[in-house]
Amino acid sequence: MTRPNDLTAEARAGYDGNANPHLYSSACWYAHSLGRYLHDTGRSPPRDVRMGRGYSVNVADMTFKHDDAAGWSRVK
């Protein structure tokens, strides 16, 4: 059962190396991009992915923030 606003499928597609087909700056784009980042940095596959406030994305019990210049960084 998927929950409202669940972006896990989009993040998993990025984690699996698929091209990002989503409109830049959409919630789906952020989730896909973060999935790719998680893979590239050797982290486990994404689960329970949701948008947070601003440009942050929550993944399980972690929060990541995106910056166009710096990319992704973990904030919590």
PDB file of N, H, CA, C and O in Angstrom:
ATOM      1  N   MET A   1       0.846  -1.187   0.000  1.00  0.00           N
ATOM      2  CA  MET A   1       0.000   0.000   0.000  1.00  0.00           C
ATOM      3  C   MET A   1       0.887   1.246   0.000  1.00  0.00           C
ATOM      4  O   MET A   1       1.753   1.389   0.863  1.00  0.00           O
ATOM      5  N   THR A   2       0.679   2.136  -0.952  1.00  0.00           N
ATOM      6  H   THR A   2      -0.025   2.020  -1.653  1.00  0.00           H
ATOM      7  CA  THR A   2       1.446   3.375  -0.981  1.00  0.00           C
ATOM      8  C   THR A   2       0.721   4.451  -0.183  1.00  0.00           C
ATOM      9  O   THR A   2      -0.508   4.512  -0.164  1.00  0.00           O
ATOM     10  N   ARG A   3       1.497   5.284   0.463  1.00  0.00           N
ATOM     11  H   ARG A   3       2.495   5.234   0.448  1.00  0.00           H
ATOM     12  CA  ARG A   3       0.935   6.371   1.248  1.00  0.00           C
ATOM     13  C   ARG A   3       0.911   7.636   0.410  1.00  0.00           C
ATOM     14  O   ARG A   3       1.672   7.751  -0.551  1.00  0.00           O
ATOM     15  N   PRO A   4       0.046   8.594   0.756  1.00  0.00           N
ATOM     16  CA  PRO A   4      -0.002   9.853   0.003  1.00  0.00           C
ATOM     17  C   PRO A   4       1.368  10.540  -0.011  1.00  0.00           C
ATOM     18  O   PRO A   4       2.102  10.507   0.976  1.00  0.00           O
ATOM     19  N   ASN A   5       1.689  11.147  -1.120  1.00  0.00           N
ATOM     20  H   ASN A   5       1.093  11.174  -1.922  1.00  0.00           H
ATOM     21  CA  ASN A   5       2.948  11.885  -1.289  1.00  0.00           C
ATOM     22  C   ASN A   5       4.186  10.993  -1.234  1.00  0.00           C
ATOM     23  O   ASN A   5       5.292  11.493  -1.029  1.00  0.00           O
ATOM     24  N   ASP A   6       4.024   9.696  -1.410  1.00  0.00           N
ATOM     25  H   ASP A   6       3.126   9.290  -1.576  1.00  0.00           H
ATOM     26  CA  ASP A   6       5.160   8.777  -1.379  1.00  0.00           C
ATOM     27  C   ASP A   6       5.948   8.893  -2.678  1.00  0.00           C
ATOM     28  O   ASP A   6       5.394   8.728  -3.765  1.00  0.00           O
ATOM     29  N   LEU A   7       7.239   9.177  -2.562  1.00  0.00           N
ATOM     30  H   LEU A   7       7.690   9.312  -1.680  1.00  0.00           H
ATOM     31  CA  LEU A   7       8.116   9.327  -3.725  1.00  0.00           C
ATOM     32  C   LEU A   7       9.181   8.233  -3.772  1.00  0.00           C
ATOM     33  O   LEU A   7      10.215   8.391  -4.420  1.00  0.00           O
ATOM     34  N   THR A   8       8.924   7.136  -3.087  1.00  0.00           N
ATOM     35  H   THR A   8       8.084   7.008  -2.560  1.00  0.00           H
ATOM     36  CA  THR A   8       9.904   6.057  -3.027  1.00  0.00           C
ATOM     37  C   THR A   8      10.172   5.450  -4.396  1.00  0.00           C
ATOM     38  O   THR A   8      11.320   5.136  -4.709  1.00  0.00           O
ATOM     39  N   ALA A   9       9.149   5.278  -5.216  1.00  0.00           N
ATOM     40  H   ALA A   9       8.216   5.533  -4.962  1.00  0.00           H
ATOM     41  CA  ALA A   9       9.341   4.687  -6.547  1.00  0.00           C
ATOM     42  C   ALA A   9      10.251   5.558  -7.415  1.00  0.00           C
ATOM     43  O   ALA A   9      11.101   5.036  -8.136  1.00  0.00           O
ATOM     44  N   GLU A  10      10.080   6.869  -7.350  1.00  0.00           N
ATOM     45  H   GLU A  10       9.389   7.293  -6.765  1.00  0.00           H
ATOM     46  CA  GLU A  10      10.925   7.779  -8.123  1.00  0.00           C
ATOM     47  C   GLU A  10      12.370   7.734  -7.622  1.00  0.00           C
ATOM     48  O   GLU A  10      13.312   7.719  -8.414  1.00  0.00           O
ATOM     49  N   ALA A  11      12.530   7.712  -6.294  1.00  0.00           N
ATOM     50  H   ALA A  11      11.765   7.725  -5.650  1.00  0.00           H
ATOM     51  CA  ALA A  11      13.882   7.639  -5.725  1.00  0.00           C
ATOM     52  C   ALA A  11      14.546   6.318  -6.078  1.00  0.00           C
ATOM     53  O   ALA A  11      15.744   6.278  -6.358  1.00  0.00           O
ATOM     54  N   ARG A  12      13.784   5.250  -6.065  1.00  0.00           N
ATOM     55  H   ARG A  12      12.811   5.283  -5.837  1.00  0.00           H
ATOM     56  CA  ARG A  12      14.348   3.940  -6.398  1.00  0.00           C
ATOM     57  C   ARG A  12      14.775   3.888  -7.863  1.00  0.00           C
ATOM     58  O   ARG A  12      15.789   3.272  -8.193  1.00  0.00           O
ATOM     59  N   ALA A  13      14.005   4.535  -8.746  1.00  0.00           N
ATOM     60  H   ALA A  13      13.181   5.035  -8.479  1.00  0.00           H
ATOM     61  CA  ALA A  13      14.382   4.590 -10.165  1.00  0.00           C
ATOM     62  C   ALA A  13      15.723   5.294 -10.324  1.00  0.00           C
ATOM     63  O   ALA A  13      16.553   4.860 -11.123  1.00  0.00           O
ATOM     64  N   GLY A  14      15.949   6.368  -9.581  1.00  0.00           N
ATOM     65  H   GLY A  14      15.275   6.720  -8.932  1.00  0.00           H
ATOM     66  CA  GLY A  14      17.236   7.052  -9.615  1.00  0.00           C
ATOM     67  C   GLY A  14      18.336   6.192  -9.029  1.00  0.00           C
ATOM     68  O   GLY A  14      19.448   6.158  -9.556  1.00  0.00           O
ATOM     69  N   TYR A  15      18.040   5.503  -7.954  1.00  0.00           N
ATOM     70  H   TYR A  15      17.136   5.530  -7.526  1.00  0.00           H
ATOM     71  CA  TYR A  15      19.008   4.615  -7.315  1.00  0.00           C
ATOM     72  C   TYR A  15      19.439   3.510  -8.274  1.00  0.00           C
ATOM     73  O   TYR A  15      20.599   3.099  -8.286  1.00  0.00           O
ATOM     74  N   ASP A  16      18.486   3.034  -9.078  1.00  0.00           N
ATOM     75  H   ASP A  16      17.543   3.368  -9.069  1.00  0.00           H
ATOM     76  CA  ASP A  16      18.757   1.954 -10.029  1.00  0.00           C
ATOM     77  C   ASP A  16      19.464   2.428 -11.290  1.00  0.00           C
ATOM     78  O   ASP A  16      19.813   1.613 -12.145  1.00  0.00           O
ATOM     79  N   GLY A  17      19.683   3.744 -11.418  1.00  0.00           N
ATOM     80  H   GLY A  17      19.400   4.405 -10.723  1.00  0.00           H
ATOM     81  CA  GLY A  17      20.458   4.267 -12.538  1.00  0.00           C
ATOM     82  C   GLY A  17      19.654   4.705 -13.744  1.00  0.00           C
ATOM     83  O   GLY A  17      20.231   4.980 -14.795  1.00  0.00           O
ATOM     84  N   ASN A  18      18.349   4.776 -13.623  1.00  0.00           N
ATOM     85  H   ASN A  18      17.880   4.553 -12.769  1.00  0.00           H
ATOM     86  CA  ASN A  18      17.518   5.243 -14.739  1.00  0.00           C
ATOM     87  C   ASN A  18      17.676   6.746 -14.938  1.00  0.00           C
ATOM     88  O   ASN A  18      17.955   7.482 -13.992  1.00  0.00           O
ATOM     89  N   ALA A  19      17.495   7.191 -16.175  1.00  0.00           N
ATOM     90  H   ALA A  19      17.268   6.593 -16.943  1.00  0.00           H
ATOM     91  CA  ALA A  19      17.548   8.622 -16.476  1.00  0.00           C
ATOM     92  C   ALA A  19      16.402   9.335 -15.770  1.00  0.00           C
ATOM     93  O   ALA A  19      15.330   8.762 -15.575  1.00  0.00           O
ATOM     94  N   ASN A  20      16.632  10.581 -15.391  1.00  0.00           N
ATOM     95  H   ASN A  20      17.502  11.047 -15.550  1.00  0.00           H
ATOM     96  CA  ASN A  20      15.618  11.360 -14.691  1.00  0.00           C
ATOM     97  C   ASN A  20      14.699  12.040 -15.712  1.00  0.00           C
ATOM     98  O   ASN A  20      15.102  13.012 -16.351  1.00  0.00           O
ATOM     99  N   PRO A  21      13.455  11.531 -15.872  1.00  0.00           N
ATOM    100  CA  PRO A  21      12.541  12.089 -16.868  1.00  0.00           C
ATOM    101  C   PRO A  21      11.666  13.225 -16.341  1.00  0.00           C
ATOM    102  O   PRO A  21      10.841  13.761 -17.080  1.00  0.00           O
ATOM    103  N   HIS A  22      11.837  13.590 -15.093  1.00  0.00           N
ATOM    104  H   HIS A  22      12.507  13.154 -14.493  1.00  0.00           H
ATOM    105  CA  HIS A  22      10.920  14.523 -14.430  1.00  0.00           C
ATOM    106  C   HIS A  22      11.326  15.979 -14.647  1.00  0.00           C
ATOM    107  O   HIS A  22      12.495  16.291 -14.872  1.00  0.00           O
ATOM    108  N   LEU A  23      10.346  16.846 -14.574  1.00  0.00           N
ATOM    109  H   LEU A  23       9.396  16.593 -14.391  1.00  0.00           H
ATOM    110  CA  LEU A  23      10.553  18.280 -14.722  1.00  0.00           C
ATOM    111  C   LEU A  23      11.459  18.790 -13.598  1.00  0.00           C
ATOM    112  O   LEU A  23      11.206  18.534 -12.421  1.00  0.00           O
ATOM    113  N   TYR A  24      12.515  19.512 -13.975  1.00  0.00           N
ATOM    114  H   TYR A  24      12.721  19.719 -14.931  1.00  0.00           H
ATOM    115  CA  TYR A  24      13.459  20.036 -12.985  1.00  0.00           C
ATOM    116  C   TYR A  24      12.727  20.819 -11.907  1.00  0.00           C
ATOM    117  O   TYR A  24      11.845  21.626 -12.202  1.00  0.00           O
ATOM    118  N   SER A  25      13.088  20.582 -10.693  1.00  0.00           N
ATOM    119  H   SER A  25      13.805  19.927 -10.453  1.00  0.00           H
ATOM    120  CA  SER A  25      12.590  21.209  -9.468  1.00  0.00           C
ATOM    121  C   SER A  25      11.237  20.677  -9.012  1.00  0.00           C
ATOM    122  O   SER A  25      10.683  21.179  -8.034  1.00  0.00           O
ATOM    123  N   SER A  26      10.691  19.672  -9.695  1.00  0.00           N
ATOM    124  H   SER A  26      11.141  19.263 -10.489  1.00  0.00           H
ATOM    125  CA  SER A  26       9.463  19.041  -9.203  1.00  0.00           C
ATOM    126  C   SER A  26       9.833  18.068  -8.077  1.00  0.00           C
ATOM    127  O   SER A  26      10.991  17.674  -7.941  1.00  0.00           O
ATOM    128  N   ALA A  27       8.861  17.697  -7.296  1.00  0.00           N
ATOM    129  H   ALA A  27       7.920  18.017  -7.407  1.00  0.00           H
ATOM    130  CA  ALA A  27       9.108  16.749  -6.209  1.00  0.00           C
ATOM    131  C   ALA A  27       9.662  15.431  -6.752  1.00  0.00           C
ATOM    132  O   ALA A  27      10.547  14.832  -6.142  1.00  0.00           O
ATOM    133  N   CYS A  28       9.151  14.985  -7.881  1.00  0.00           N
ATOM    134  H   CYS A  28       8.432  15.472  -8.377  1.00  0.00           H
ATOM    135  CA  CYS A  28       9.632  13.740  -8.488  1.00  0.00           C
ATOM    136  C   CYS A  28      11.093  13.872  -8.925  1.00  0.00           C
ATOM    137  O   CYS A  28      11.873  12.932  -8.775  1.00  0.00           O
ATOM    138  N   TRP A  29      11.463  15.039  -9.466  1.00  0.00           N
ATOM    139  H   TRP A  29      10.829  15.802  -9.588  1.00  0.00           H
ATOM    140  CA  TRP A  29      12.856  15.255  -9.883  1.00  0.00           C
ATOM    141  C   TRP A  29      13.792  15.165  -8.680  1.00  0.00           C
ATOM    142  O   TRP A  29      14.833  14.511  -8.743  1.00  0.00           O
ATOM    143  N   TYR A  30      13.411  15.832  -7.575  1.00  0.00           N
ATOM    144  H   TYR A  30      12.565  16.363  -7.524  1.00  0.00           H
ATOM    145  CA  TYR A  30      14.239  15.799  -6.374  1.00  0.00           C
ATOM    146  C   TYR A  30      14.392  14.374  -5.847  1.00  0.00           C
ATOM    147  O   TYR A  30      15.494  13.961  -5.489  1.00  0.00           O
ATOM    148  N   ALA A  31      13.295  13.625  -5.797  1.00  0.00           N
ATOM    149  H   ALA A  31      12.399  13.961  -6.087  1.00  0.00           H
ATOM    150  CA  ALA A  31      13.363  12.256  -5.294  1.00  0.00           C
ATOM    151  C   ALA A  31      14.261  11.395  -6.175  1.00  0.00           C
ATOM    152  O   ALA A  31      15.077  10.627  -5.666  1.00  0.00           O
ATOM    153  N   HIS A  32      14.118  11.517  -7.484  1.00  0.00           N
ATOM    154  H   HIS A  32      13.455  12.140  -7.898  1.00  0.00           H
ATOM    155  CA  HIS A  32      14.930  10.741  -8.417  1.00  0.00           C
ATOM    156  C   HIS A  32      16.408  11.102  -8.269  1.00  0.00           C
ATOM    157  O   HIS A  32      17.269  10.224  -8.215  1.00  0.00           O
ATOM    158  N   SER A  33      16.688  12.386  -8.205  1.00  0.00           N
ATOM    159  H   SER A  33      15.989  13.100  -8.249  1.00  0.00           H
ATOM    160  CA  SER A  33      18.055  12.865  -8.057  1.00  0.00           C
ATOM    161  C   SER A  33      18.671  12.377  -6.743  1.00  0.00           C
ATOM    162  O   SER A  33      19.833  11.975  -6.708  1.00  0.00           O
ATOM    163  N   LEU A  34      17.896  12.416  -5.680  1.00  0.00           N
ATOM    164  H   LEU A  34      16.952  12.743  -5.708  1.00  0.00           H
ATOM    165  CA  LEU A  34      18.397  11.945  -4.391  1.00  0.00           C
ATOM    166  C   LEU A  34      18.659  10.447  -4.429  1.00  0.00           C
ATOM    167  O   LEU A  34      19.636   9.976  -3.845  1.00  0.00           O
ATOM    168  N   GLY A  35      17.805   9.696  -5.105  1.00  0.00           N
ATOM    169  H   GLY A  35      17.012  10.078  -5.579  1.00  0.00           H
ATOM    170  CA  GLY A  35      18.038   8.261  -5.247  1.00  0.00           C
ATOM    171  C   GLY A  35      19.380   7.983  -5.900  1.00  0.00           C
ATOM    172  O   GLY A  35      20.112   7.091  -5.471  1.00  0.00           O
ATOM    173  N   ARG A  36      19.705   8.749  -6.942  1.00  0.00           N
ATOM    174  H   ARG A  36      19.110   9.473  -7.291  1.00  0.00           H
ATOM    175  CA  ARG A  36      20.993   8.585  -7.615  1.00  0.00           C
ATOM    176  C   ARG A  36      22.151   8.933  -6.670  1.00  0.00           C
ATOM    177  O   ARG A  36      23.171   8.245  -6.640  1.00  0.00           O
ATOM    178  N   TYR A  37      21.973  10.008  -5.906  1.00  0.00           N
ATOM    179  H   TYR A  37      21.144  10.567  -5.931  1.00  0.00           H
ATOM    180  CA  TYR A  37      22.984  10.417  -4.934  1.00  0.00           C
ATOM    181  C   TYR A  37      23.215   9.321  -3.888  1.00  0.00           C
ATOM    182  O   TYR A  37      24.357   9.023  -3.539  1.00  0.00           O
ATOM    183  N   LEU A  38      22.135   8.727  -3.395  1.00  0.00           N
ATOM    184  H   LEU A  38      21.207   8.968  -3.679  1.00  0.00           H
ATOM    185  CA  LEU A  38      22.267   7.660  -2.404  1.00  0.00           C
ATOM    186  C   LEU A  38      23.072   6.491  -2.970  1.00  0.00           C
ATOM    187  O   LEU A  38      23.917   5.919  -2.281  1.00  0.00           O
ATOM    188  N   HIS A  39      22.808   6.144  -4.221  1.00  0.00           N
ATOM    189  H   HIS A  39      22.122   6.609  -4.781  1.00  0.00           H
ATOM    190  CA  HIS A  39      23.560   5.062  -4.860  1.00  0.00           C
ATOM    191  C   HIS A  39      25.033   5.426  -5.010  1.00  0.00           C
ATOM    192  O   HIS A  39      25.917   4.638  -4.673  1.00  0.00           O
ATOM    193  N   ASP A  40      25.283   6.627  -5.521  1.00  0.00           N
ATOM    194  H   ASP A  40      24.565   7.267  -5.795  1.00  0.00           H
ATOM    195  CA  ASP A  40      26.654   7.058  -5.787  1.00  0.00           C
ATOM    196  C   ASP A  40      27.500   7.178  -4.524  1.00  0.00           C
ATOM    197  O   ASP A  40      28.725   7.074  -4.589  1.00  0.00           O
ATOM    198  N   THR A  41      26.863   7.393  -3.380  1.00  0.00           N
ATOM    199  H   THR A  41      25.868   7.477  -3.327  1.00  0.00           H
ATOM    200  CA  THR A  41      27.600   7.537  -2.128  1.00  0.00           C
ATOM    201  C   THR A  41      27.591   6.247  -1.305  1.00  0.00           C
ATOM    202  O   THR A  41      28.016   6.251  -0.149  1.00  0.00           O
ATOM    203  N   GLY A  42      27.112   5.147  -1.885  1.00  0.00           N
ATOM    204  H   GLY A  42      26.767   5.144  -2.824  1.00  0.00           H
ATOM    205  CA  GLY A  42      27.162   3.847  -1.232  1.00  0.00           C
ATOM    206  C   GLY A  42      26.146   3.624  -0.137  1.00  0.00           C
ATOM    207  O   GLY A  42      26.332   2.748   0.708  1.00  0.00           O
ATOM    208  N   ARG A  43      25.083   4.393  -0.132  1.00  0.00           N
ATOM    209  H   ARG A  43      24.933   5.105  -0.819  1.00  0.00           H
ATOM    210  CA  ARG A  43      24.049   4.206   0.886  1.00  0.00           C
ATOM    211  C   ARG A  43      23.060   3.136   0.443  1.00  0.00           C
ATOM    212  O   ARG A  43      23.060   2.726  -0.718  1.00  0.00           O
ATOM    213  N   SER A  44      22.232   2.692   1.353  1.00  0.00           N
ATOM    214  H   SER A  44      22.232   3.025   2.296  1.00  0.00           H
ATOM    215  CA  SER A  44      21.242   1.653   1.058  1.00  0.00           C
ATOM    216  C   SER A  44      20.112   2.228   0.195  1.00  0.00           C
ATOM    217  O   SER A  44      19.940   3.445   0.123  1.00  0.00           O
ATOM    218  N   PRO A  45      19.343   1.350  -0.458  1.00  0.00           N
ATOM    219  CA  PRO A  45      18.245   1.815  -1.306  1.00  0.00           C
ATOM    220  C   PRO A  45      17.241   2.668  -0.519  1.00  0.00           C
ATOM    221  O   PRO A  45      17.001   2.413   0.661  1.00  0.00           O
ATOM    222  N   PRO A  46      16.668   3.659  -1.161  1.00  0.00           N
ATOM    223  CA  PRO A  46      15.743   4.562  -0.461  1.00  0.00           C
ATOM    224  C   PRO A  46      14.444   3.867  -0.071  1.00  0.00           C
ATOM    225  O   PRO A  46      13.951   2.987  -0.778  1.00  0.00           O
ATOM    226  N   ARG A  47      13.904   4.283   1.073  1.00  0.00           N
ATOM    227  H   ARG A  47      14.305   4.998   1.647  1.00  0.00           H
ATOM    228  CA  ARG A  47      12.595   3.812   1.506  1.00  0.00           C
ATOM    229  C   ARG A  47      11.876   4.949   2.221  1.00  0.00           C
ATOM    230  O   ARG A  47      12.507   5.801   2.847  1.00  0.00           O
ATOM    231  N   ASP A  48      10.577   4.953   2.123  1.00  0.00           N
ATOM    232  H   ASP A  48      10.064   4.261   1.614  1.00  0.00           H
ATOM    233  CA  ASP A  48       9.732   5.969   2.758  1.00  0.00           C
ATOM    234  C   ASP A  48      10.214   7.386   2.417  1.00  0.00           C
ATOM    235  O   ASP A  48      10.579   8.159   3.304  1.00  0.00           O
ATOM    236  N   VAL A  49      10.210   7.710   1.128  1.00  0.00           N
ATOM    237  H   VAL A  49       9.913   7.083   0.408  1.00  0.00           H
ATOM    238  CA  VAL A  49      10.720   9.001   0.634  1.00  0.00           C
ATOM    239  C   VAL A  49       9.569   9.994   0.501  1.00  0.00           C
ATOM    240  O   VAL A  49       8.543   9.689  -0.108  1.00  0.00           O
ATOM    241  N   ARG A  50       9.746  11.173   1.070  1.00  0.00           N
ATOM    242  H   ARG A  50      10.580  11.421   1.565  1.00  0.00           H
ATOM    243  CA  ARG A  50       8.743  12.245   1.014  1.00  0.00           C
ATOM    244  C   ARG A  50       9.445  13.599   0.942  1.00  0.00           C
ATOM    245  O   ARG A  50      10.554  13.765   1.450  1.00  0.00           O
ATOM    246  N   MET A  51       8.789  14.552   0.310  1.00  0.00           N
ATOM    247  H   MET A  51       7.889  14.417  -0.103  1.00  0.00           H
ATOM    248  CA  MET A  51       9.309  15.921   0.302  1.00  0.00           C
ATOM    249  C   MET A  51       9.148  16.526   1.685  1.00  0.00           C
ATOM    250  O   MET A  51       8.158  16.295   2.379  1.00  0.00           O
ATOM    251  N   GLY A  52      10.146  17.303   2.063  1.00  0.00           N
ATOM    252  H   GLY A  52      10.951  17.491   1.500  1.00  0.00           H
ATOM    253  CA  GLY A  52      10.081  18.072   3.295  1.00  0.00           C
ATOM    254  C   GLY A  52       9.817  19.524   2.943  1.00  0.00           C
ATOM    255  O   GLY A  52       9.235  19.820   1.900  1.00  0.00           O
ATOM    256  N   ARG A  53      10.236  20.411   3.794  1.00  0.00           N
ATOM    257  H   ARG A  53      10.709  20.171   4.641  1.00  0.00           H
ATOM    258  CA  ARG A  53      10.052  21.843   3.527  1.00  0.00           C
ATOM    259  C   ARG A  53      11.156  22.358   2.626  1.00  0.00           C
ATOM    260  O   ARG A  53      12.302  21.914   2.706  1.00  0.00           O
ATOM    261  N   GLY A  54      10.800  23.294   1.776  1.00  0.00           N
ATOM    262  H   GLY A  54       9.870  23.654   1.711  1.00  0.00           H
ATOM    263  CA  GLY A  54      11.793  23.884   0.883  1.00  0.00           C
ATOM    264  C   GLY A  54      12.328  22.856  -0.091  1.00  0.00           C
ATOM    265  O   GLY A  54      11.565  22.189  -0.789  1.00  0.00           O
ATOM    266  N   TYR A  55      13.629  22.734  -0.133  1.00  0.00           N
ATOM    267  H   TYR A  55      14.249  23.277   0.434  1.00  0.00           H
ATOM    268  CA  TYR A  55      14.273  21.804  -1.053  1.00  0.00           C
ATOM    269  C   TYR A  55      14.797  20.572  -0.324  1.00  0.00           C
ATOM    270  O   TYR A  55      15.785  19.974  -0.751  1.00  0.00           O
ATOM    271  N   SER A  56      14.156  20.193   0.755  1.00  0.00           N
ATOM    272  H   SER A  56      13.354  20.679   1.102  1.00  0.00           H
ATOM    273  CA  SER A  56      14.612  19.027   1.504  1.00  0.00           C
ATOM    274  C   SER A  56      13.744  17.816   1.191  1.00  0.00           C
ATOM    275  O   SER A  56      12.568  17.939   0.848  1.00  0.00           O
ATOM    276  N   VAL A  57      14.354  16.647   1.318  1.00  0.00           N
ATOM    277  H   VAL A  57      15.309  16.547   1.596  1.00  0.00           H
ATOM    278  CA  VAL A  57      13.664  15.384   1.081  1.00  0.00           C
ATOM    279  C   VAL A  57      13.941  14.471   2.265  1.00  0.00           C
ATOM    280  O   VAL A  57      15.088  14.320   2.687  1.00  0.00           O
ATOM    281  N   ASN A  58      12.892  13.868   2.793  1.00  0.00           N
ATOM    282  H   ASN A  58      11.961  13.991   2.450  1.00  0.00           H
ATOM    283  CA  ASN A  58      13.018  12.936   3.906  1.00  0.00           C
ATOM    284  C   ASN A  58      13.092  11.516   3.363  1.00  0.00           C
ATOM    285  O   ASN A  58      12.276  11.109   2.535  1.00  0.00           O
ATOM    286  N   VAL A  59      14.079  10.771   3.842  1.00  0.00           N
ATOM    287  H   VAL A  59      14.741  11.102   4.514  1.00  0.00           H
ATOM    288  CA  VAL A  59      14.262   9.374   3.467  1.00  0.00           C
ATOM    289  C   VAL A  59      14.362   8.587   4.759  1.00  0.00           C
ATOM    290  O   VAL A  59      15.347   8.698   5.488  1.00  0.00           O
ATOM    291  N   ALA A  60      13.335   7.789   5.043  1.00  0.00           N
ATOM    292  H   ALA A  60      12.535   7.699   4.451  1.00  0.00           H
ATOM    293  CA  ALA A  60      13.273   7.045   6.302  1.00  0.00           C
ATOM    294  C   ALA A  60      13.463   8.031   7.446  1.00  0.00           C
ATOM    295  O   ALA A  60      12.606   8.890   7.651  1.00  0.00           O
ATOM    296  N   ASP A  61      14.560   7.938   8.199  1.00  0.00           N
ATOM    297  H   ASP A  61      15.257   7.241   8.031  1.00  0.00           H
ATOM    298  CA  ASP A  61      14.781   8.834   9.338  1.00  0.00           C
ATOM    299  C   ASP A  61      15.845   9.890   9.053  1.00  0.00           C
ATOM    300  O   ASP A  61      16.354  10.522   9.979  1.00  0.00           O
ATOM    301  N   MET A  62      16.184  10.087   7.777  1.00  0.00           N
ATOM    302  H   MET A  62      15.770   9.574   7.025  1.00  0.00           H
ATOM    303  CA  MET A  62      17.203  11.069   7.391  1.00  0.00           C
ATOM    304  C   MET A  62      16.555  12.196   6.591  1.00  0.00           C
ATOM    305  O   MET A  62      15.503  12.012   5.980  1.00  0.00           O
ATOM    306  N   THR A  63      17.191  13.354   6.603  1.00  0.00           N
ATOM    307  H   THR A  63      18.046  13.504   7.100  1.00  0.00           H
ATOM    308  CA  THR A  63      16.745  14.478   5.791  1.00  0.00           C
ATOM    309  C   THR A  63      17.923  14.989   4.984  1.00  0.00           C
ATOM    310  O   THR A  63      19.010  15.204   5.520  1.00  0.00           O
ATOM    311  N   PHE A  64      17.699  15.183   3.684  1.00  0.00           N
ATOM    312  H   PHE A  64      16.816  15.009   3.248  1.00  0.00           H
ATOM    313  CA  PHE A  64      18.715  15.701   2.782  1.00  0.00           C
ATOM    314  C   PHE A  64      18.202  16.995   2.167  1.00  0.00           C
ATOM    315  O   PHE A  64      17.001  17.163   1.952  1.00  0.00           O
ATOM    316  N   LYS A  65      19.122  17.901   1.889  1.00  0.00           N
ATOM    317  H   LYS A  65      20.097  17.765   2.064  1.00  0.00           H
ATOM    318  CA  LYS A  65      18.760  19.177   1.276  1.00  0.00           C
ATOM    319  C   LYS A  65      19.552  19.335  -0.016  1.00  0.00           C
ATOM    320  O   LYS A  65      20.723  18.962  -0.090  1.00  0.00           O
ATOM    321  N   HIS A  66      18.897  19.894  -1.036  1.00  0.00           N
ATOM    322  H   HIS A  66      17.946  20.196  -0.976  1.00  0.00           H
ATOM    323  CA  HIS A  66      19.545  20.094  -2.326  1.00  0.00           C
ATOM    324  C   HIS A  66      19.871  21.568  -2.529  1.00  0.00           C
ATOM    325  O   HIS A  66      19.076  22.454  -2.217  1.00  0.00           O
ATOM    326  N   ASP A  67      21.060  21.795  -3.060  1.00  0.00           N
ATOM    327  H   ASP A  67      21.705  21.075  -3.313  1.00  0.00           H
ATOM    328  CA  ASP A  67      21.507  23.130  -3.430  1.00  0.00           C
ATOM    329  C   ASP A  67      22.086  23.016  -4.830  1.00  0.00           C
ATOM    330  O   ASP A  67      22.900  22.128  -5.082  1.00  0.00           O
ATOM    331  N   ASP A  68      21.690  23.890  -5.748  1.00  0.00           N
ATOM    332  H   ASP A  68      21.029  24.612  -5.543  1.00  0.00           H
ATOM    333  CA  ASP A  68      22.156  23.788  -7.128  1.00  0.00           C
ATOM    334  C   ASP A  68      23.674  23.838  -7.238  1.00  0.00           C
ATOM    335  O   ASP A  68      24.245  23.172  -8.102  1.00  0.00           O
ATOM    336  N   ALA A  69      24.331  24.599  -6.398  1.00  0.00           N
ATOM    337  H   ALA A  69      23.867  25.140  -5.696  1.00  0.00           H
ATOM    338  CA  ALA A  69      25.786  24.726  -6.469  1.00  0.00           C
ATOM    339  C   ALA A  69      26.501  23.561  -5.785  1.00  0.00           C
ATOM    340  O   ALA A  69      27.509  23.068  -6.291  1.00  0.00           O
ATOM    341  N   ALA A  70      25.983  23.122  -4.640  1.00  0.00           N
ATOM    342  H   ALA A  70      25.164  23.523  -4.229  1.00  0.00           H
ATOM    343  CA  ALA A  70      26.675  22.109  -3.840  1.00  0.00           C
ATOM    344  C   ALA A  70      26.125  20.702  -4.008  1.00  0.00           C
ATOM    345  O   ALA A  70      26.789  19.740  -3.622  1.00  0.00           O
ATOM    346  N   GLY A  71      24.934  20.555  -4.571  1.00  0.00           N
ATOM    347  H   GLY A  71      24.395  21.336  -4.884  1.00  0.00           H
ATOM    348  CA  GLY A  71      24.324  19.235  -4.697  1.00  0.00           C
ATOM    349  C   GLY A  71      23.597  18.857  -3.415  1.00  0.00           C
ATOM    350  O   GLY A  71      23.016  19.712  -2.746  1.00  0.00           O
ATOM    351  N   TRP A  72      23.633  17.571  -3.076  1.00  0.00           N
ATOM    352  H   TRP A  72      24.105  16.877  -3.619  1.00  0.00           H
ATOM    353  CA  TRP A  72      22.924  17.052  -1.910  1.00  0.00           C
ATOM    354  C   TRP A  72      23.810  17.050  -0.676  1.00  0.00           C
ATOM    355  O   TRP A  72      25.015  16.815  -0.758  1.00  0.00           O
ATOM    356  N   SER A  73      23.191  17.315   0.475  1.00  0.00           N
ATOM    357  H   SER A  73      22.212  17.505   0.542  1.00  0.00           H
ATOM    358  CA  SER A  73      23.893  17.193   1.757  1.00  0.00           C
ATOM    359  C   SER A  73      22.896  16.721   2.795  1.00  0.00           C
ATOM    360  O   SER A  73      21.719  17.081   2.757  1.00  0.00           O
ATOM    361  N   ARG A  74      23.379  15.912   3.718  1.00  0.00           N
ATOM    362  H   ARG A  74      24.335  15.619   3.749  1.00  0.00           H
ATOM    363  CA  ARG A  74      22.520  15.417   4.788  1.00  0.00           C
ATOM    364  C   ARG A  74      22.442  16.473   5.884  1.00  0.00           C
ATOM    365  O   ARG A  74      23.467  16.982   6.338  1.00  0.00           O
ATOM    366  N   VAL A  75      21.216  16.802   6.309  1.00  0.00           N
ATOM    367  H   VAL A  75      20.384  16.388   5.940  1.00  0.00           H
ATOM    368  CA  VAL A  75      21.046  17.806   7.350  1.00  0.00           C
ATOM    369  C   VAL A  75      20.530  17.202   8.655  1.00  0.00           C
ATOM    370  O   VAL A  75      20.581  17.846   9.703  1.00  0.00           O
ATOM    371  N   LYS A  76      20.039  15.979   8.591  1.00  0.00           N
ATOM    372  H   LYS A  76      19.998  15.456   7.740  1.00  0.00           H
ATOM    373  CA  LYS A  76      19.568  15.324   9.824  1.00  0.00           C
ATOM    374  C   LYS A  76      19.630  13.839   9.654  1.00  0.00           C
ATOM    375  O   LYS A  76      19.278  13.097  10.571  1.00  0.00           O
TER     376      LYS A  76
END
